[in-house]
Amino acid sequence: MPVKHRAASCGTLRFVLGDQLTRRISSLTDLDPEHDVVLMVEVRDEATYVRHHKQKIAFLFAAMRHVAAELKAEGVRVDYVRLTDAGNTGSFTGELERAIVRHGPERVVVTEPGEWRVWQMMQDWRETLGVPVEIRPDNRFLCPRQDFADWAEGRHQLRMETFYRGMRRRTGLLMNGGEPVGGRWNFDAENRKKLPKGHRLPDRIGFQPDALTREVIALVEREFADHFGDCTSFSWPVTRADALSALRHFIDTCLPTFGDYQDAMKTGAPFLYHALISPALNAGLLTAEEVCRVAERAFREGAAPLHCTEGFIRQILGWREYVRGLYWARMPEYRDTNALKAHRALPWFYWSGETKLNCIAQVVADTRAHAYAHHIQRLMVTGNFALIAGLDPAQVEDWYLIVFADAYEWVELPNVHGMVLWADGGVMGSKPYAASGAYIDRMSDYCGSCAYDVEVKAGPAACPFNYLYWNFLIENEEKLAGNPRMTMPYRTLQGFGDKRRAEIRRDATAFLGSLASEPQAPHKGDQTQRAR
């Protein structure tokens, strides 16, 4: 039934979601401070549909409260509902219904959400709220959803590189007329160096929580005590000003070397030269275009080399825009594919970090402490293991959505489903990103302190990544052997005799059979799986 409300007391009720914290977001572009009300809400449903990392919840609530305060300082009427306010229904729909009763608006204006489930929710609002609901495009992205859909129409394989080149032409970023600066579109081959021994990493800035943020952290520790992670090391930028400072620090201090070592990993150094702006970017404190333009300016002014600048811009203009477009073009069917028929339960060490696999232990520990791991840790450590161990895509995807401060389904799902797990059967990637322990050893110092020996291929001392890699190829030979990009590993596999294949199968079966999907202690608070 339509919501009953009082006679109009405001013109437009503008509902701003927690990841839409951009002053020029489409729902606010024609804001009339004298007649309109901005609604912002903290609701339990959004914090618990998966049990998000404590730092993610704290980051979003703190950023929302700071943005609300800034809007009020501009003279904007803000209706802000806190998590523990009396009467809070715990849902977007419930709080929008209550706000309509309070304000009696002539209409509701929202910006399209980042997740399919909220998009479905918004369609229902048009039928149930009793006032017109206008859903506007998200103007923070450089490729509108319809433009991507038009590009993707009729294509079975949606290659990022093709899309990326089109976006370079569209925006003019790193272009000289119609040609790419430097004569090449992609400098990825120059961005794969391991950190030299004794290399001194730059000091990274963090942001000391102010009183408002400390209040939010206390709230999160109290209300979400059984969620993954803790807030001890919380130092994310929760204001626009701090986010701009974080961006400037990256451009000045890290971008000149970012490309060289963007794929490197080091014990006790989770941040390296990475930008650390993705939580602010995905929540709206920064926008994609301004980030790319600032990086390009650094290159044009001689402050950063081309291969570093291109590698950084490709992650935003290429990958970020691409995965968002793919998500909306292929949902909701996309998330339910499972091309490799992987069904093994997620091991408990993804939550506890308690494993003899040092690389995974290091990445899980860093993730628990910071709600962050960089892209190679996500792809080639936790992701690579999930792929070659045949872990269930839905469980793996929920884990990635839970543990990272920058994770939203629109960016997490395509990256994990398509790139990490190849569960889409090649829509995104031309081949699975499977690798043995040799890759991790080449790009990190993790293997030197591991209980397993990366040089050993079989037996209890062998690095499990080694035999799991070959076991993955054996198990999926029918599906993958014809892939042109898998020709070399399958040619090697064909040279293995029956004895070697039997060793691989024996070691893989024993190791995978030893994995626990449940905690050894009674507490299960970190384990979360939502209905799909």
PEUR-V856239 format. One record per residue. OMEGA is omega in whole degrees, 0 to 359 (* if undefined). D_CENTER is the distance of its C-alpha to the mean C-alpha in Angstrom with 1 decimal. Layout:
omega | d_center
OMEGA | D_CENTER
OMEGA | D_CENTER
This chain:
omega | d_center
177 | 37.2
179 | 36.5
175 | 35.9
181 | 39.2
181 | 39.1
174 | 41.5
187 | 42.9
174 | 40.5
173 | 39.9
181 | 37.0
183 | 36.3
172 | 32.6
185 | 30.1
186 | 26.8
181 | 23.9
180 | 20.9
187 | 17.7
177 | 15.7
180 | 12.9
190 | 15.7
177 | 17.3
183 | 18.7
181 | 22.5
176 | 23.0
188 | 20.8
180 | 22.9
181 | 24.0
188 | 25.6
180 | 27.1
181 | 30.6
175 | 30.5
185 | 34.1
183 | 34.3
187 | 37.7
186 | 37.0
176 | 33.3
174 | 31.2
180 | 27.5
174 | 26.1
186 | 23.1
168 | 22.6
184 | 21.1
185 | 21.2
180 | 20.9
184 | 19.7
178 | 16.4
190 | 16.1
178 | 17.2
150 | 16.4
184 | 14.3
184 | 15.3
174 | 12.4
181 | 12.7
182 | 15.6
177 | 14.2
179 | 11.5
180 | 14.5
179 | 16.7
184 | 14.7
180 | 14.5
179 | 18.2
179 | 19.4
178 | 17.9
182 | 19.4
178 | 22.7
179 | 23.0
178 | 22.4
179 | 24.9
179 | 27.3
177 | 27.0
178 | 27.7
179 | 30.7
175 | 32.0
184 | 32.1
179 | 34.3
175 | 31.8
182 | 32.4
173 | 29.4
185 | 29.4
180 | 26.9
178 | 26.6
186 | 25.6
186 | 24.5
177 | 27.9
178 | 30.1
177 | 32.9
180 | 32.5
184 | 28.7
179 | 28.1
182 | 24.5
174 | 23.2
184 | 22.4
181 | 25.4
181 | 27.7
175 | 27.0
177 | 27.4
180 | 30.7
181 | 31.9
177 | 31.2
176 | 33.1
182 | 36.0
192 | 35.9
179 | 35.8
185 | 37.3
174 | 35.4
179 | 36.6
173 | 33.1
177 | 29.4
177 | 26.9
170 | 23.1
181 | 20.3
185 | 18.6
178 | 15.5
185 | 11.9
184 | 12.5
183 | 15.5
178 | 17.1
175 | 17.5
177 | 18.8
178 | 21.4
182 | 22.2
177 | 23.0
178 | 25.3
181 | 27.2
181 | 27.7
182 | 29.7
194 | 32.1
190 | 32.4
177 | 32.3
174 | 35.6
178 | 34.6
178 | 33.0
178 | 29.2
178 | 27.9
185 | 24.3
176 | 23.4
177 | 21.0
186 | 18.0
178 | 19.6
182 | 16.7
184 | 15.6
177 | 18.0
178 | 18.2
183 | 19.4
183 | 18.5
179 | 22.2
177 | 22.3
180 | 19.6
178 | 21.4
179 | 24.7
186 | 23.4
186 | 22.0
177 | 25.2
180 | 27.3
173 | 24.9
179 | 24.1
182 | 22.0
186 | 19.4
181 | 19.2
185 | 16.7
177 | 19.6
178 | 21.9
183 | 19.6
180 | 18.8
176 | 22.6
179 | 23.2
175 | 20.8
179 | 22.6
183 | 25.9
185 | 24.8
185 | 23.7
181 | 26.1
181 | 23.6
178 | 25.1
167 | 27.9
187 | 31.7
180 | 33.0
183 | 32.0
178 | 31.0
175 | 28.1
179 | 28.9
177 | 30.3
180 | 31.0
179 | 27.8
194 | 24.5
180 | 22.5
185 | 23.1
182 | 20.6
180 | 23.7
186 | 24.5
185 | 21.1
184 | 21.5
172 | 23.7
177 | 23.9
176 | 24.7
176 | 28.5
179 | 30.3
181 | 31.0
181 | 28.5
180 | 28.0
180 | 24.5
171 | 24.3
181 | 24.3
180 | 21.1
171 | 21.5
185 | 20.2
181 | 21.3
180 | 23.7
175 | 23.2
186 | 26.0
181 | 28.0
180 | 25.9
177 | 22.7
177 | 24.8
179 | 26.1
179 | 22.6
178 | 21.7
177 | 25.1
182 | 24.3
179 | 21.0
180 | 22.8
188 | 25.6
184 | 24.0
187 | 21.1
184 | 22.9
177 | 21.9
180 | 18.1
173 | 16.3
174 | 16.5
185 | 18.7
184 | 19.0
184 | 21.6
184 | 19.8
179 | 18.1
181 | 18.3
175 | 15.6
184 | 17.1
175 | 17.7
176 | 20.0
181 | 20.1
180 | 22.7
178 | 20.7
177 | 17.6
177 | 20.1
178 | 21.6
178 | 18.4
181 | 18.1
177 | 21.8
179 | 21.6
183 | 19.1
184 | 21.3
191 | 24.5
192 | 23.8
184 | 21.0
181 | 20.6
180 | 24.1
185 | 23.1
185 | 19.3
183 | 19.9
190 | 22.4
184 | 20.3
179 | 16.7
183 | 16.9
176 | 19.0
183 | 18.5
178 | 20.9
177 | 22.0
181 | 21.7
186 | 19.7
189 | 16.0
180 | 15.6
181 | 18.1
185 | 18.0
192 | 14.3
181 | 13.9
180 | 12.1
186 | 11.7
175 | 8.1
179 | 8.6
180 | 11.9
183 | 10.9
177 | 8.6
175 | 11.4
177 | 14.1
171 | 15.9
176 | 15.6
183 | 15.7
184 | 14.7
182 | 18.4
179 | 19.6
180 | 17.2
181 | 18.3
179 | 21.9
179 | 22.1
179 | 20.9
179 | 23.4
178 | 26.1
177 | 25.8
183 | 26.5
181 | 29.3
177 | 30.9
183 | 30.8
180 | 28.5
180 | 25.9
185 | 26.6
185 | 25.6
177 | 23.6
182 | 21.4
180 | 21.0
180 | 20.4
179 | 17.7
181 | 15.8
179 | 16.5
180 | 15.6
183 | 11.9
181 | 12.0
179 | 15.0
189 | 14.5
186 | 11.1
179 | 9.3
182 | 12.4
183 | 13.1
177 | 10.2
178 | 10.8
180 | 14.4
180 | 14.3
184 | 12.7
180 | 15.5
188 | 18.1
179 | 17.9
2 | 17.0
185 | 18.3
187 | 19.9
187 | 17.1
185 | 15.4
178 | 18.8
180 | 19.7
191 | 20.3
183 | 22.0
177 | 22.8
180 | 23.9
186 | 21.9
183 | 22.7
182 | 22.9
178 | 21.6
179 | 18.8
182 | 20.8
183 | 21.2
172 | 20.5
177 | 16.7
187 | 17.5
187 | 20.6
184 | 20.1
180 | 23.8
176 | 24.3
175 | 26.5
188 | 23.8
181 | 23.3
179 | 20.1
178 | 18.3
180 | 20.1
183 | 19.1
179 | 15.3
179 | 15.5
178 | 17.8
181 | 15.6
177 | 12.6
184 | 15.2
191 | 16.7
186 | 13.9
186 | 10.7
164 | 9.5
183 | 9.9
196 | 10.0
180 | 9.2
174 | 12.7
180 | 12.6
185 | 9.6
193 | 11.5
174 | 15.0
181 | 15.6
180 | 13.8
179 | 12.9
178 | 16.3
180 | 18.1
180 | 16.6
187 | 17.7
175 | 21.2
178 | 21.8
181 | 21.4
182 | 19.0
184 | 18.6
183 | 15.5
180 | 15.3
179 | 15.5
181 | 12.9
176 | 10.4
178 | 11.4
180 | 11.1
179 | 7.4
183 | 7.1
201 | 9.8
186 | 9.5
182 | 6.7
182 | 7.8
189 | 5.0
169 | 3.6
189 | 5.9
183 | 7.7
180 | 8.3
183 | 5.2
188 | 4.4
180 | 8.2
180 | 9.6
183 | 7.8
184 | 9.0
185 | 12.0
186 | 13.2
184 | 12.5
190 | 12.3
182 | 14.8
182 | 16.8
178 | 17.3
176 | 17.9
175 | 20.8
176 | 20.1
181 | 19.0
187 | 16.1
182 | 17.4
177 | 21.1
175 | 21.0
177 | 19.1
179 | 17.6
180 | 20.1
175 | 21.8
179 | 24.4
182 | 24.6
179 | 26.1
181 | 22.8
178 | 21.5
181 | 25.0
188 | 25.1
183 | 21.9
171 | 22.2
184 | 24.8
190 | 23.5
182 | 26.2
181 | 29.1
185 | 28.7
177 | 27.8
178 | 30.3
181 | 30.1
183 | 31.6
179 | 29.4
182 | 32.7
187 | 34.0
185 | 33.3
177 | 34.9
186 | 36.1
180 | 34.9
187 | 34.3
173 | 32.1
181 | 28.3
178 | 26.8
183 | 24.4
182 | 27.6
177 | 29.2
178 | 26.1
181 | 25.3
176 | 28.8
176 | 28.8
179 | 25.7
179 | 27.7
183 | 30.7
185 | 29.2
184 | 27.6
182 | 30.5
183 | 31.6
193 | 28.3
187 | 27.3
180 | 30.7
180 | 31.3
183 | 28.1
182 | 29.4
178 | 26.6
185 | 27.5
185 | 31.2
180 | 31.5
179 | 30.0
174 | 31.9
176 | 35.0
181 | 34.7
179 | 34.2
179 | 37.4
178 | 39.3
175 | 38.6
180 | 41.6
181 | 41.7
181 | 41.9
177 | 38.7
179 | 36.9
176 | 38.3
181 | 37.2
181 | 33.6
179 | 33.7
183 | 35.5
180 | 33.1
180 | 30.0
180 | 31.6
182 | 32.7
182 | 29.4
178 | 27.3
181 | 30.1
185 | 29.8
178 | 26.2
176 | 26.1
179 | 23.6
179 | 25.2
177 | 25.7
177 | 29.1
183 | 29.6
186 | 30.0
180 | 26.9
188 | 24.1
183 | 22.0
185 | 18.8
185 | 19.0
171 | 17.5
181 | 17.5
175 | 17.7
180 | 20.0
* | 18.8
